[in-house]
Every structure is written in C-alpha cells, then in structure tokens.
Amino acid sequence: MLSNAYSETGNYPQPGTSAEIRALITQNADFLKETVRLRMDGELRPRVDPSDIVQDAQMEALRRADDYLRNPQLPLRLWLRQIALDRLVMARRRHLGAQRRTLHREWVLPAESSLGLAARLTGRTPSPSDAAGQAETIEIIRQAISRLAAMDREIILLLAMEGLNSTEAAKLLNIRADAARQRYGRALRRLRVHLPSVGLEGMES
C-alpha cells in the first residue's frame, strides 16, 4: 500500500498502476486545494470555488494517468500540482478574459502555516481563542512576504505555505535540494527583517 508521506530526502510515493494513481489523487486532494486557494487571486475568488478547480484537475489527471505511468517526468504530487495550476490559469482566462494569463500574486495564506511561520520567526503566536489576533498575525505575515523579492517569496510560499519539502521545491526551481534549503534560510532571515515595519516584532537572530 502506498504511503502519502513526503520526506526531506525526496522519497516520493510513486504509483505503478492506475489504481495506485487514483488512490494518490484522492490522498492529495487537500494539498491541491490549499495550493489552488493560495495561488487564486482576489478577482477570481468570488467566482470560482477552489474545490471545483481541484475536481477538474483530478478528472484531468485520471484521464492522463496511463501517459504518466509510461513517462513520469515529475514525482506524482508535483505532477498533480502542475495540473491543478494549469486548470486555475484556464479558469482565470475563462472568467476574467484572455489578458489574465498568469497567476496574480495576491495570496490567501493558510492559517496554520502562517501562524507556524510567525511562531518560528518571533517565538510567539496568538492563542487559539484569540481569533482577531490570529487574523491580524496572518495578515502581517502576508504583508511581510509581499515585500520580499520574487525569488524569496516563491521559496517561502513553496516550503512554508504549500508544504513542499526542499527536494520538491528544488525540482520546481531547477536547483539542488541543498541550494533550496539555503535559499529558504536566507529568505526567512529577510522576512524577519520586514516584520517590525508591518507590525510584528521578531526575536533577535
């Protein structure tokens, strides 16, 4: 039975049959939904539910399953992610017009990941009962990320928000896994520098 665990060493659960692909597509539904929600811009959000994009992507993945088994150029989770993002771009073209061909950077950050990142950078986070404080912290993290250079933003979104590991991120960025880890560390240090200017004091490095 295939596992859905993705380790830092890049031990991907790779399917060998169509049945195993179907199982992994189902297992990765929440991951795909978070990725689509993260990458969906504000103009499209009122018009399209991320679940619809994911369902469309899952159907497309099933249709292409045999081709994938014959020539798996990406680990399956990254292949599914790419299909989902392709369907998101198609939805944007359909709803917003052909001029919107790329993904607009206006993120809805996952709450748990954002709060975890804030705790890592500052050593503290609002209590679960403090809904207003949590919402404020998430918005502060979003603003701080938006001030980073594109390369730093992307590595933080991939690792901290989408939950990819360094091996997966390295494949997407066409760099080595150790370079991805180093890039992430530098991006976190730069992110910490921006926190005071957007209202969240970080601890001393």
BELZIWO-V967097 format. One record per residue. N is the residue number from 0. RES is the residue in one small letter. PHI is phi in radians with two decimals (999 if undefined). OMEGA is omega as a letter, one per 20 degrees, with the letter a starting at -180 (* if undefined). D_CENTER is the distance of its C-alpha to the mean C-alpha in whole Angstrom. Layout:
# BELZIWO-V967097
{{N/RES/PHI/OMEGA/D_CENTER} {N/RES/PHI/OMEGA/D_CENTER}}
This chain:
# BELZIWO-V967097
{{0/m/999/a/26} {1/l/-1.32/r/23} {2/s/-1.69/r/20} {3/n/-1.74/a/17} {4/a/-1.44/r/16} {5/y/-2.11/a/14} {6/s/-1.62/r/16} {7/e/-1.12/a/16} {8/t/-1.48/r/19} {9/g/1.44/r/17} {10/n/-1.42/a/19} {11/y/-1.45/r/17} {12/p/-1.29/a/19} {13/q/-1.83/a/20} {14/p/-1.36/r/22} {15/g/-2.02/a/26} {16/t/-2.42/r/27} {17/s/-1.08/r/26} {18/a/-1.10/r/26} {19/e/-1.19/r/23} {20/i/-1.07/r/21} {21/r/-1.03/r/22} {22/a/-1.12/a/21} {23/l/-1.25/r/18} {24/i/-1.06/r/17} {25/t/-1.15/a/18} {26/q/-1.09/a/16} {27/n/-1.65/a/12} {28/a/-1.05/a/13} {29/d/-1.16/r/11} {30/f/-1.04/a/8} {31/l/-1.15/a/8} {32/k/-1.13/r/9} {33/e/-1.14/r/7} {34/t/-1.14/r/4} {35/v/-1.13/r/8} {36/r/-1.08/r/9} {37/l/-1.11/a/6} {38/r/-1.60/a/8} {39/m/-1.46/a/11} {40/d/-1.48/a/14} {41/g/-1.11/a/17} {42/e/-1.20/a/19} {43/l/-1.50/a/18} {44/r/-0.98/r/16} {45/p/-1.23/a/20} {46/r/-1.75/a/21} {47/v/-2.34/r/18} {48/d/-1.52/r/17} {49/p/-0.94/r/13} {50/s/-1.09/r/15} {51/d/-1.18/r/17} {52/i/-1.09/a/15} {53/v/-1.13/r/14} {54/q/-1.07/r/17} {55/d/-1.09/r/18} {56/a/-1.13/r/16} {57/q/-1.10/r/17} {58/m/-1.10/r/21} {59/e/-1.15/r/20} {60/a/-1.10/r/19} {61/l/-1.09/r/22} {62/r/-1.11/a/24} {63/r/-1.71/a/23} {64/a/-1.04/a/23} {65/d/-1.12/r/26} {66/d/-1.08/r/25} {67/y/-1.11/a/22} {68/l/-1.09/r/25} {69/r/-1.27/a/27} {70/n/-2.61/a/25} {71/p/-1.36/a/21} {72/q/-1.42/r/20} {73/l/-2.29/r/17} {74/p/-0.96/a/16} {75/l/-1.01/a/15} {76/r/-1.11/r/12} {77/l/-1.25/r/11} {78/w/-1.11/r/14} {79/l/-1.09/r/12} {80/r/-1.03/a/9} {81/q/-1.13/r/11} {82/i/-1.09/a/14} {83/a/-1.08/r/11} {84/l/-1.21/r/10} {85/d/-1.10/r/14} {86/r/-1.19/r/15} {87/l/-1.14/r/13} {88/v/-1.09/r/15} {89/m/-1.11/r/18} {90/a/-1.13/r/18} {91/r/-1.13/r/18} {92/r/-1.07/a/21} {93/r/-1.19/a/23} {94/h/-1.64/a/23} {95/l/-1.99/r/23} {96/g/1.85/a/25} {97/a/-1.16/a/25} {98/q/-1.24/a/24} {99/r/-1.70/a/20} {100/r/-1.72/a/19} {101/t/-2.08/a/16} {102/l/-1.38/r/13} {103/h/-1.37/a/14} {104/r/-1.57/r/12} {105/e/-2.37/a/13} {106/w/-1.55/r/10} {107/v/-1.81/a/11} {108/l/-1.35/r/9} {109/p/-1.06/a/9} {110/a/-1.06/a/13} {111/e/-1.09/a/13} {112/s/-1.16/a/10} {113/s/-1.14/a/12} {114/l/-1.18/r/15} {115/g/-1.12/r/15} {116/l/-1.16/r/14} {117/a/-1.07/r/17} {118/a/-1.13/r/19} {119/r/-1.14/a/18} {120/l/-1.47/a/19} {121/t/-2.03/a/22} {122/g/1.44/r/23} {123/r/-2.70/r/23} {124/t/-2.73/r/22} {125/p/-1.03/r/23} {126/s/-1.18/r/25} {127/p/-0.99/a/23} {128/s/-1.42/a/26} {129/d/-1.67/a/26} {130/a/-1.09/a/23} {131/a/-1.14/r/24} {132/g/-1.13/r/24} {133/q/-1.14/r/20} {134/a/-1.07/r/19} {135/e/-1.14/r/21} {136/t/-1.10/r/19} {137/i/-1.06/r/15} {138/e/-1.17/r/17} {139/i/-1.12/r/18} {140/i/-1.07/r/15} {141/r/-1.07/r/14} {142/q/-1.11/a/17} {143/a/-1.14/r/17} {144/i/-1.10/a/14} {145/s/-1.14/a/15} {146/r/-1.51/a/18} {147/l/-1.40/r/17} {148/a/-1.13/a/17} {149/a/-0.97/a/15} {150/m/-1.11/r/14} {151/d/-1.20/r/14} {152/r/-1.03/a/11} {153/e/-1.15/a/9} {154/i/-1.18/r/10} {155/i/-1.22/r/9} {156/l/-1.10/a/6} {157/l/-1.16/a/5} {158/l/-1.52/a/7} {159/a/-1.45/a/8} {160/m/-1.80/r/5} {161/e/-1.36/r/2} {162/g/1.46/r/6} {163/l/-1.24/r/7} {164/n/-1.65/a/11} {165/s/-1.16/r/13} {166/t/-1.19/r/14} {167/e/-1.12/r/11} {168/a/-1.07/r/10} {169/a/-1.09/r/14} {170/k/-1.10/a/14} {171/l/-1.20/a/12} {172/l/-1.62/r/13} {173/n/1.06/r/17} {174/i/-2.35/r/18} {175/r/-1.33/a/19} {176/a/-1.09/r/17} {177/d/-1.17/r/19} {178/a/-1.18/r/19} {179/a/-1.12/r/15} {180/r/-1.12/r/16} {181/q/-1.15/r/19} {182/r/-1.09/r/16} {183/y/-1.13/r/14} {184/g/-1.06/r/17} {185/r/-1.14/a/19} {186/a/-1.13/r/16} {187/l/-1.13/r/16} {188/r/-1.12/r/20} {189/r/-1.19/r/20} {190/l/-1.10/r/17} {191/r/-1.04/r/20} {192/v/-1.09/a/23} {193/h/-1.41/a/21} {194/l/-1.06/r/21} {195/p/-1.04/a/25} {196/s/-1.26/r/25} {197/v/-1.96/r/23} {198/g/1.86/a/25} {199/l/-2.31/a/23} {200/e/-1.43/r/25} {201/g/-1.61/r/24} {202/m/-1.35/r/26} {203/e/-1.13/r/28} {204/s/-1.21/*/26}}
